Amino acid sequence: MKKVVLSLLVAVILCGGSLSCLDWNGTPQAQTGDIVFATDYDSVYAALMAIMDKNVVTPDSGQVSLSTLFSGFATRAPLVSDSAKGGSAENSNPSYSSTNVQVQGIDEADIVKTDGKYIYVLQNDKVTIYKADGMNTTRVSAFELSTGDEKFGYKPYYTSEMYICGKYLVVLAHEDGYARYLSSTYGYWGSGKQLSSVCIYDVSVPSSPKFIRTLGQDGVLLSSRLLGNTLYLVTSYYTYSLDKERPESYVPATYVDGVETLIAPGCIAIMPNGEATQFTVISAIDIPSGTIKATQTMLGGGTTVYMSEKNLYIAGNEYKYDSIVKGMGLYDVTEYESYNVVNFTRIDISDGKLSIAAYGCAPGNLLNQFSMDEYKSYFRVVTTSNVNKWTTYSDGIFGFFGTSTGHSFESTNGLYIFDMSLNIVGSVDNLAPDERVYSVRFDADMGYFVTFRQVDPLFAVDLSKPNEPKILSELKIPGFSEYLHVFSDGLLFGLGYDADVNTGWVTTMKLSMFDTNDPRNVFEAHTSLIGANYSSAMHNHKAILINATKNIICFPADGDYLVYGYDATSGFFLRVRIVINGNYYWNPDSRGLFIGEFFYVVANDSITVVDLGSFKVLGVVS
């Protein structure tokens, strides 16, 4: 019992005096305690050991004591900074398209990019550069990524996505986690550590790309963003075998051309939600100079990333449970309740710095990055909460143990609004019982989200008064939308599935256009069942291209590439179907883009060229 109490005391200290993000009534509470930073590597090791074994904090156990655990920690009060509206206004009629992103003005990595003159394609660890010129499109160069030492006859690096930043091509690569060789002060092979790299090339002469530098950091790539010339790289790094005498065995590092630098203790924060030996590593990389400007690491952190112009948010889920022991006759009765909590960390990125500014939480789980949004110095999120309740009966004398038949499961959804200190200032919750969130889209003072079980309730929420969010309408239709996109003023596009209204059984893909001109009476203006089964755009927003001015809605489906238009009177119409192959498992991630008067579909080892005016297929460039 003594060990359990002391373990709880550790949790209290690390959480700034709060054991949970929920009080006994289930009301969301913000974390208000100081952020705890390490001052040396021994304190990082002690925190990791405490996480790995919740019963190690008694002085008489011969292991880590409380005084030892916290002697190397310094506290830093959360910073509070203002944040303007994220994202710049979208250019509705550009001469060429860009990657579909969540926040306008903040780029996201993808497998196909263009600068308006050239098309850059990343496929099978090879970058191919094409000169875009309609049917005269030609390949000007191609190269394979090679950043690791391959003397063992094995290539340890694999490409994932890329950016175009001025004259620089930036390729994100990762390591498989089992093979690695670094030419550093201590070379080793087969370390099992995972590494994410940023490989910078000068493509000012596209026919002759020049390798500039490789930068990297430990961990699996979670996400990245490009704002101006600064790339923000976020990775998740797990430690397994700890050697106190070798900080490199448990402290993440950054790399410049293979040279390792351990992250300084002062840049390692011990987060209140540290229940696993997981570090979240964030670096701000200046692309033109090829330097790491700042690095911040959190023991805890999360798995989902959202970024505005001034703040980077890291969200992570926690599983929690409470128990109450009661006496009943000859048996001890214990009532349990388990639930999920999502934690948020706000990192101030103004002036190219990375400063942990605030920490908070809300009930439930996030669907994806679109579940988060920042607007006018408020942070808004949509979650799904799952609560399990059960009872056990035990008799310590006779060794009897049983579980009651009164097990219950409750699922609800909610929207929560935080200030910049991540205190909850407004919420609407307990929505759509026994359903979960399938898609979310915030649009200035409005929030839209879809839940589903048998029919699709589309909620429209007025967020103009953050302290008093109000549900204005709840539209119920068959099926659900997995992706929402503001098509134009008063129109919200949804890509999803149709479903049987009685059973909820999913049938075929569906396009929906919702009329949002009157938020109190949102209705489905038009819908179209397209007869397809799958599109990667359902789960990867970068696979879809939408431009209302050019009146195109484009995405891959079942191995083909579809381009739709929309008419306010007659609804959706198919402009062109580009047949790529009949098996969508072969080619789920084709991309479409336009440059000038031509539309290009990049798939497999070819580019299909389409006239943007007539949508006539002109031919295929191999």
N, C-alpha and C positions, 0 to 999 in steps of 0.2 A: 504493500500500500504506500509506503514511504517513497518508493521509486516512482510510482504513478503520480503522486502529488507533485514531486519535484519536476517530473516531465511536463506536467501541466503548467508549472511555474515558468519553465523555459518558454513554453508556447505563449504565455502571457507577456513575457518580456519582449520576445521577438515580435509580437503583434502590437506592441505599444499599449498593452493593457487590455486588449480585446481578444477573447478566445475564439470568437466566431463573428461572421458578418451578419448573423441573425440574432435578435434577442429572443426571449422566450415566447413572444407573440408572433414570431416570424416576420417582424418588421425589419426592412433592410436598414443597416447602419453603416456609415462610412468608417473607414479606419482612420483614426486621428493621431495615432502615435508617431513618434519620430522615426525616420528612416535610419536603419542601423548599417554602418559601414565598417569594414574591416580595416585595421591598421597594420596588420602583418599577416603572413601566410599561415602561421600557427593558429590564429583565430579562425581562419577559413577552414582549416583542417578540423578544428574542434567543432565547428558548426556542422560540417559534413558528417562527422562521427555521431553527433547528437541526432541528426536526421536518420542515419542508417540504423541506429539502435535507440529506441525511445527510452530505454531503461539504463542509460549509461551515465546519468548525471548525479550519482551519489558519491560523496567523498570517500566512503568506506568500501566502494566497489573496486578500488584500484584503477578506475578509469578516469573520465574527465569530470572535474568538479565545476560547480557553477561559477566560482571565482575565476577559474582557469578559462572557462568558456567565454566569458564576457570581458576579460581583462584586455583583450586586443581589439575591442569594438569601440567605435566612436559614434555618437548620435548626431544626426544632422536634421534639423527641422525641415519639413516639406516646404518647398518654395511655392509661391503663388504668383503666377504671371498671367496676364491677359492674353487672349488669343482672338485674332480676327477671323472673319469668315474664311473657311478653307476653300482653296481652289479659285481659279480665275474663270471668267465667263467663257463659255465654249464658242469657238469660232464656227458659226453655223454653216458657212460656205467656204471651207478651205480648198486650196488647190490640190491637196492630197490628204489622205486619211492618216490617222494615228491609231495606236492601240486603244481599245475601249478600256477606260480607267474609271475608278470610283470617284476620285476628286480631280476635277479639271485643273490642269497645270502641274500635276504630280504624276510622273510617268511610272508605269509598271513594266516589268520585264516580260518578254514574250519570245516566241520562236521565229517570228517574222517581223521585220521592222523596215521602215522606209524613211528616207530624208527628202523625198519628193523627186529625186533623180535616180536613185539606186534602190534596189530591193535586196535586203540582207536576209538570208535564210539559214537557220541553224537546224541541222538534221544529221543524225548519226555521228555526232561529235565532229561535224565538219561545217564550216561556214562557207556559203557560196554567195557571191555578190553578182547581181545582174544589173545591167544598164537598162532602165525602163524606157521603152520606146515602142509601145504597141506591138505589132507583129515583128518589128525589128529588134525586139528585146534580145539581148545577148548576154551570155555569161562572161564576165571580165576577169574573175579570179575565184579561187577556192583554196582553202587551207584547213588542215586538221589542227585541233587544239593539242598542244603538247607542252605541259607545264611541269610534269614530274620526271624523275629519273627513270628511264625505261630499260636500264641495263639488265634487268632480270627477265626481260622478254614479256613484261606485263605492263599494261597501261593503267595506272592507278586513278586517273582523272576522267570524269565524264561530264559533258556539258549539259546544261539545263535550259537557260534562257539568256537573253541579251538585251542591251540597250544601244541606242545611238545617241551620243552626246557630242554635238558639234562635229568635229573631225575624228572623234574617237568612237571605236566600236568596243563595247564592254561586254565580255562574255562571262556569265556566271557558271562555275563548274563545281563539282563535288567529288569526293573520294568515296569509294565503296566501304571504307571502314575496316577493311581486313588487310589491305596491302598499302604500304607507304614507305617511302624512303625520302629523307630530307638531308640535304647537304648543309647541315648546321654544325654547331660546335659539338653536338653528340649525334652522329648518324645512327639511325636504327631502322629496322625492317619489321613489318608485321606488328605494329604497335596496337592496332585495333582502334586508334583514335580516328575520328571523322573530321574532315576539313572542308570548308567551303572557300572557294577562291574567286577572285575578281581578276580577269585577264584583260589587259588594256592593249588595244591595237590602234595605230594611227592609220586611218583609211582616207586621208586627204588625197591620196592617189589610189583609187579603188582597185586598179589593176595590179598594185604592188603594196599590199598591206604590210605594215611594219609592227612587229611585236615591241611593246614598250616595257611592260612590267606586270608581274603577278603579285597581287596583294591577297591576303586571306586571313581567316580566323577559324578557330576550332568550332566544331559543331555542324549539325545538319541544317541546311538552309530552311528557314521558316518563311521568310519573305524579304522583299527589298523594295525600295522606292528611289526615284531619281527626282530631285528638286533642284533646278538650275544645273550647276556643275557638281553637285554633291550627291553621292550615292549613299543611301542608308541600308546597311546590310544587317540582317537579323538572323541569328542562328541559335539552335538549341544544342547544348553540349552536356552529355551525361558522363559522370565519373563512376568507375566501378572498382578498380584496384587502387587503393590509396597507400602511398608510402610517405609518411610524414617527413622523411629526410629528403624527399624529391618532390618539391612543389609542382614540377611539371607533370606529375602523375595525377594531380587533382585540380590544378589551376589552369583555366583556358589561356590560350596565347593568340597573338596576332603574328602575321608573317609578311615579310617583304622580300620577294624573290627567294623564298625558302629559308630566310633567316628568322629564327623564332625569338619573340619577346613575350615573356609572361606578362599578363595584365597586372598592373600595380594594385596592391591591396586597397588603396584609397578609391579605386574605381570598381570595387566589388561590394555590392549592397546585399545584405542579408534580409530577404523579404519576409513579411509575416506569413506568407503562404508556403514557406519552404517545407514541403512534406516529401520531396524527392530530391535526390542528388543531381538536380538539373540546373544548369546555368543558362540564362538567356544572355547572349552576347550581342551587343549593338555597336557598330562602328560607323562613323561618318567619314567617307572617303572622297577626297578631292580628285576628280578625274583628270583634269589638265596637268596637275603636278604629280599625280600618281602617289599621293601620300595619304596616310591615315590621320585625319585631323583630330579625332577624338574617339574614345572607346569607353563604353559603360557596360558593366556586367552585373547581373542580378542572380543570386542564388534563390531560385523560385521562378519568378517570371511567368511565362505562359506560352501559348501556341498560336494565337490569332493576332494579326497586326492591322492597325488602322493608322493612317497618317493624314494630318492637315498641314497647312503651311507653317505652323509654328509648334506643333506637338506631334509626338509619336506615342501611340497607345499600344501597350502589350496586355493582352487578356489571357487569362488561364483559368481552367476549371478545377474546382476542388470537390471531393466527395466527403461529406460529413455525416455524422450520426450522433444522436442524443439518446440517452437511456434513463429510465426512472425505475428504481427497484421498489416494489411494494410487497407487503406480506399478505397472504391469503390462506388461512387455515394452516395446513401442514406444508404448503409449498411457498417458495419465493416466486413472485411474479415480476417479470421485467418487461416493461414496455419500451420498444425501440422506435425510433423515427430516423430515417436517412433521407438526405436531400443533397442537392448540388448547389454550389455557389460559384459565381464567376468573379474573379479578381481583376482589377484594372490598375495599371501603372501608367501614369502620364509622365512622359519625358520631354522636357523643354528642348527644342532643337533650334531656337532662335540664335542668330549670330554664329551658326555652325557648331554650337556646343551641344553636349548631351548631359542634361542635368535632370535627375529624378526629382520631379516636382510635387507629385501627389500620389496617393494610393487609396483605393476604395473598392467596393464590391456591391453586387446585387444578387438576388436569388436567381437560380437557374443556370442554363447553359446558353452559349451563343451558337447560332447556326454557322456564320462565317463573317468575313470582314464587313459585309454590308449591314450586319446587325449593329454596327457602331457608326456614329456620325458626330461631328463637331460643328456648331453653328452659333455665331454671336456669343462666344465665351461660355457656351453650354455644351455638355457632352451627353448624347442621347443613345440609349441602347434598347434592344428588344431581346427578350430571353424566353426560354421555355423551362418551367420548373417541374421537376419530377420528385414526388414525395412518396416514400414507402413507409408503411407502418406495420409492425407485427409484435406479437407478444410471446414470451417464452415462460415455461413453468419448470422449476427445478426443485429437487429435494436432495440436499447435500448429504443427508444421512444414508439414504438408500441409493444414491447415485442416479436418480431419475431426472431425465431432461426431455422436454417436449416443446413443440412450437404450436401455437394456437392456429385454428382455422380462420381466424379473423384478420388475415393478411389483407392489406388494402394498398392500392396504388392510385395516386392522384397526379394528373398532369394539367397544368394551367400555363398561361402566357401573360407576359407583362411588358410594359414600356416604362423605363426609368430615365429621369433627367438629372444630371449632376451639374454642380458648379465646377469651376476650375480647381477647387481643392478636393474634388471628387466626393463632396457631400451630396446626398440625394435631396433634391429640392422639390421634386414632383414625380408622380407616378400614376399609372393606371394598370391594375393587375387583376388576377383571377379571371382572365379572359379565356374563352373557348376551352372549357374543360374537356379533358381526354383527347386533345389535339396537340399538335406541335407546329412550330413555325417552319414554313417552307421557303419564304422569300421576304426580303425587307428592302424598302427604298425610302430614304429621307429626301425631301425636297423643300429646302428653306424652312418655312414655318409649318410644314405638313410632314406627317410620317405615314407610310403605308406598309402594311405587312399582311401576309397570307398565312392562315393556318388551315389544317386539313384533317379530316377523318373520313367523311363520306361526301361532304360538299365543301366548297372553297369559300370561307368567309374572308373577304378583303376588308380589313379595317382601315379607315381613314381617321387620323388623329390630328387634332389641332394643337400645335406646339407653340403657338404665338405667345402664350403665357406659360413660361416654364414651370411655375409653381402650381399651375392648374391645367394640365393637359386634359383635353376632352375628346372622347370618341364622337365623331360627327356622323359616321355612317358605318354600317356593317353589311356588306353585300355578300349574299350566299348564292353560289352558282356551282354546277357540277365540275369536278376536277380541281386543279390547283395550278398556280404559277410557281415555277422554280426560279425564275429570274424576272425582275421588274426593272423597267427603264423608262424614264421620262422622255416621251417621244417629242412632245412639243407642249406649249402652254395648254393646259386643260386635257391632255391625253397622256395616259400611262399605259405602256406596252407590257404585256406579260407573255412569257414563253414557258409552257408547261405541258400538262397532260389532261386529257379528258378522263372522266371516271363515271362509273355507274352510280346514280344518285342513291340507290338503295343499299348497295353493298360496298361502295367505295372502291370497287375493282378498277384499276387503271386500264385504259383501252389504248388510245393513240395520242400522239403529240397534238397540242392545241396552241394556236395563236389567239391572244385576247387583246382588245383595245378598250381600255376603261375611260369613260368620260368623267373627268374630275373637275369640270368647270364649277359645279356646285358640290363642295365637299360634303354637304349634308345629304346629298342624293347621288352618290357615285353609282354608275351603272355600266354594264358591259355593252358598249356601243356595237361592237362587232366581234365575231369569233370565227375561227376557221380550223377545221380538223384536217391535218396535212397528211395523214396516213403514214407517218414515220414513227419509228420506235425509240430512237435514241439520238441525242445530240450532245456533244461535249460542251456546248454552250450552256447547257443546263447547270453545269457545275464549274465552269470556267468562263467567266465573263469576257475574257480576252479573246475567246473564239467567236464572239458575235460582233458585227459591225452595224451600227444604226446611225443614219443621218437623215433627219426630217426634211432638210432643205432639198436634198437630192432624192428624197422619198425612197429610201432603201432600208430594208431590214434583211440582213444577210447572216447565214450561219450554216455549218455542216449538219447533215442529217443522214443517217444510214449509209454513209459512204459517199453520198453526193453533196453538192454545195448548192444551197437554195438562196435565191434573191427574190424577196417579196417587196411589193409596194403597198401603199394604203390609200384608200379613197374614203373621204368622209361620208359618202352616200352609200357606196356598194361594199366597202370594207376591204379586206385583204385580197390581193391578186398576185399570182406568181409571175415575176418578170422573166426569170430564166432558171432552169435546172441544169447544173453542170455535172455531168456524169463522170465520176472519177473511178470508182470501182463498186462492185455490188456488195462488198463485205465491209461493213463499217468498222469491224475490228482491225482491219488493215490500215485504215486511214481516218481515225477519229478526230484529228487535229489539223485539218486544213484551215487556211486563213484567206480572207478576202481583203482587198485594199483597192483604193482608187488613186490614180495620179493623172491629173489633167482630164482628158476625155476618155481615158481607158480604165477599165476595171480588171484587176488581176486576181486570179485564184491560185494560190500556191499549195500544191499537194504532191505527195510522193516526190518524184524527181522531175516535176514539170510545172510550168506556169501556163494556165489557160487565160487567154486574152479576150476580153469582152468589150464591145463598144458601149460606153456609158450612156450614150444617147438612145440607141435603139435596143440595147441589151442583146445584140446579136453576137454569138460566139464567132470570133475571127479566126481562132486557131490555137494551137498548143505549141509552146516553146519547150523543148526537151532540155 
